Amino acid sequence: MNSLEASKGLVLVAEDERSISDLLRLYLSREGFGVHVEADGRAALEAARSLHPVAIILDVGLPGMDGTQVCRALRAEGDWTPVIFCTARDDEIDRVLGLEMGGDDYVTKPFSPRELVARVKSVVRRAAAPTEEGRSITLGRVTLDRDARRVTVDSEEIILTATEFDLLAHLMARPGRILTREQLLSEVWGYAAIVGTRTVDVHVAQVRAKLGDASPIRTVRGVGYGAEEPAATGE
């Protein structure tokens, strides 16, 4: 029984453990989300294509096609629906790999269903709603349009995930200010540092890779990250 009409939109749950998917369906439904469950990676990919969910909870260890492959396929098609990876492997390599595939967040089993629902609400809110702090920000060659949720370098659009966009927007809105990893987890992700600050480092690395030498993000070793006008070249 799939709940496809709910006030907050549809969440696709791709999970092959029935007890977990049933629990997530219950908690998400209580929060006003519709829920569609698939237990196979290929079926999940087709469901994402046809149902256009507002968020996807994606088990890394799916049969048929694993979660990172599903996410990679969606991103290659230009589908940037927020993805939260879920896995039983609490390993740093898996965590980094999942985020590099274009994931917005990452949880390991066992997890609190309330916490996971909170993360779903957070990524959906970030993906859907323009922020209030000014419509457009430019630092150097990078322009960020909050209302359109669009980033350009030299007028060429750069595609970011919802989390990558909000991380960059948060830093660019505070030029010259250095924020700790813990601050960024709290202010951008919306929860405490229980996920580990490595999550911030991976997302910063991904944003920098996409922006190239135009990236305004600055690292202060032992402190955190900030954004500023890139230094002029030609010294």
SULNORDA-V571943 format. One record per pair of residues at least 4 apart in sequence whose C-alpha atoms are under 8 Angstrom apart, sorted by the first residue. I is the first residue (numbers start at 1). GAP is how many residues later the second one is. D is the distance in whole Angstrom. If there is no record, write none. Layout:
BEGIN
i = [I,I]
gap = [GAP,GAP]
d = [D,D]
END
This chain:
BEGIN
i = [2,2,2,2,3,3,3,3,3,4,4,4,4,4,5,5,5,6,6,6,6,7,7,7,8,8,8,9,9,9,9,9,10,10,10,10,10,10,10,10,11,11,11,11,11,11,11,11,11,12,12,12,12,12,12,12,12,12,12,12,13,13,13,13,13,13,13,13,13,14,14,14,14,14,14,14,14,14,14,14,14,15,15,15,15,15,15,15,15,15,15,16,16,16,16,16,16,16,17,17,18,19,20,21,21,22,23,23,24,24,24,25,25,26,27,27,27,27,28,28,28,28,28,29,29,29,38,38,38,39,39,39,39,40,40,40,40,40,41,41,41,41,41,41,41,41,42,42,42,42,43,44,44,45,45,45,45,46,47,47,48,48,48,53,54,54,54,55,55,55,55,55,55,55,56,56,56,56,57,57,57,57,58,58,58,58,58,59,59,59,59,59,60,60,60,60,60,60,61,61,61,62,62,65,65,66,67,67,68,68,68,68,69,70,71,71,71,71,71,72,72,72,73,74,74,74,75,75,75,80,80,80,81,82,82,82,82,82,82,82,83,83,83,83,84,84,84,84,84,84,85,85,85,85,85,85,86,86,86,86,87,87,87,88,88,88,89,89,89,90,90,90,90,91,92,93,94,95,95,95,96,96,96,97,98,98,98,99,99,99,99,99,99,100,100,102,103,104,104,104,104,104,105,106,107,107,107,111,111,112,113,114,115,116,117,118,119,119,120,121,122,122,122,123,123,123,123,124,125,126,126,126,126,127,127,129,130,130,130,130,131,131,133,134,135,135,135,136,136,136,136,136,137,137,137,137,137,138,138,138,138,139,139,139,139,139,139,140,140,140,140,141,141,141,142,142,142,142,142,142,142,143,143,143,143,144,144,144,144,144,145,145,145,146,146,149,150,150,150,151,151,151,151,151,152,152,152,153,153,153,153,158,158,159,160,160,160,160,161,162,163,163,163,163,164,164,164,164,164,165,166,166,167,167,167,167,167,168,168,168,169,170,170,171,171,171,171,171,171,172,172,172,172,174,174,175,175,175,175,176,176,176,177,177,178,178,178,178,178,178,179,179,179,179,179,179,180,180,180,180,181,181,181,181,181,181,182,182,182,182,183,184,184,184,185,185,185,185,185,185,185,186,186,186,186,187,193,195,197,198,199,200,201,202,203,204,204,205,206,207,207,208,208,208,208,211,214,215,216,216,216,216,217,217,217,217,218,218,218,218,219,219,219,220,220,220]
gap = [32,33,34,35,7,26,31,32,33,5,6,30,31,32,4,5,29,4,26,27,28,25,26,27,24,25,26,23,24,25,44,45,23,24,25,26,42,43,44,45,22,23,24,25,42,43,44,45,46,23,24,25,26,32,35,36,41,43,44,45,8,11,22,23,24,25,43,44,45,7,23,24,25,26,27,30,42,43,44,45,48,5,6,22,23,24,25,42,43,44,47,5,22,23,24,43,46,47,4,22,4,4,4,4,16,4,4,90,4,89,93,4,10,4,4,86,87,90,4,5,6,7,89,4,5,6,5,6,9,4,5,23,24,4,22,23,24,25,4,21,22,23,24,25,26,29,4,22,23,28,4,4,26,4,25,28,29,4,4,5,4,5,8,28,27,28,70,26,27,28,29,65,68,69,25,26,27,28,26,27,28,29,9,25,26,27,28,7,8,26,27,28,6,7,8,25,26,27,5,6,26,4,5,4,5,4,4,18,4,29,30,33,4,4,4,12,30,31,32,4,29,30,4,4,5,6,4,5,27,80,81,82,80,21,22,41,42,45,79,80,19,20,21,22,19,20,21,22,23,36,13,18,19,20,21,22,20,21,22,23,20,21,22,20,21,22,5,19,20,4,5,18,19,4,4,4,4,4,11,104,4,103,106,4,4,5,8,4,5,6,7,103,104,102,106,59,58,19,57,58,59,60,14,89,4,9,88,4,5,4,4,4,4,4,4,4,4,70,4,4,4,67,68,4,39,40,66,4,4,4,36,37,40,35,36,18,16,17,18,19,15,16,40,12,10,11,12,7,8,9,10,11,6,7,8,35,36,4,5,6,34,4,33,77,89,90,91,74,76,89,90,12,13,73,9,10,11,12,72,73,74,8,9,10,12,5,6,7,8,25,4,5,6,4,23,16,7,8,9,6,7,8,9,14,4,5,6,4,5,58,61,52,53,51,4,5,47,50,4,4,4,25,26,40,4,39,40,42,43,4,4,22,4,17,21,36,37,4,39,49,4,4,18,4,6,46,54,55,56,44,54,55,56,52,53,51,52,53,54,50,51,52,49,50,42,45,46,47,48,49,4,5,44,45,46,47,4,43,44,45,4,16,19,42,43,44,4,10,11,15,4,4,5,16,4,5,6,7,8,12,15,4,5,6,7,4,4,4,4,4,4,4,4,4,4,4,13,4,4,4,8,4,5,7,9,4,16,15,11,12,13,14,8,9,10,11,7,8,9,10,5,6,7,4,5,6]
d = [7,6,5,7,8,8,5,5,7,8,6,5,6,7,7,7,6,7,6,5,5,6,6,8,6,5,7,8,5,6,7,6,6,4,6,7,8,5,6,7,7,6,5,6,5,6,5,6,7,6,5,6,8,8,8,7,6,6,5,6,7,8,7,6,5,6,6,5,6,8,6,5,6,7,7,6,7,6,5,6,8,7,6,7,6,5,7,8,7,5,7,8,7,4,7,8,6,8,6,8,6,6,6,6,7,6,6,7,6,6,8,6,6,6,7,7,7,7,7,5,7,7,6,5,6,7,6,5,8,8,7,7,8,6,6,5,6,7,6,5,6,6,4,6,7,6,6,6,6,7,6,6,8,6,6,8,7,6,6,8,6,6,8,7,6,7,6,6,5,6,8,7,8,6,7,6,5,6,6,5,6,7,6,7,6,5,6,8,6,6,5,6,6,4,6,6,6,5,5,6,7,5,6,6,7,6,6,7,6,8,6,6,6,6,6,8,6,7,7,6,6,7,6,6,5,7,5,6,7,8,6,8,8,7,6,6,7,7,7,6,8,5,5,7,6,6,5,5,7,8,7,7,8,6,5,6,6,5,6,7,7,5,6,5,5,7,7,7,8,7,8,6,8,6,6,6,6,6,7,8,6,8,7,6,7,6,8,5,7,7,8,7,7,8,7,7,8,7,7,7,5,8,8,8,7,8,8,7,7,6,6,6,6,6,6,6,6,8,6,6,6,7,7,6,7,7,8,6,6,8,6,7,7,5,8,8,6,5,7,7,6,7,7,7,6,5,6,7,6,4,6,8,6,5,7,7,7,6,4,6,8,7,7,7,7,5,8,7,7,5,6,5,6,6,7,6,5,7,7,7,8,6,5,7,8,7,6,5,7,7,6,5,6,7,8,7,7,8,8,6,6,7,8,8,5,4,5,6,7,7,7,7,7,8,6,6,7,8,6,6,6,8,8,8,6,6,8,8,6,6,6,7,6,8,6,8,8,6,8,8,6,7,7,7,8,8,8,6,5,8,8,5,7,8,7,7,5,5,8,6,6,5,6,7,7,8,6,5,4,8,6,7,7,5,5,6,6,6,4,7,6,6,6,8,6,7,6,7,6,7,6,5,7,7,5,6,6,6,6,7,7,5,5,5,7,8,6,7,7,6,6,6,6,6,6,6,8,6,6,6,8,6,8,6,7,5,7,7,5,5,6,6,7,6,4,7,6,5,6,7,6,5,7,5,6,8]
END
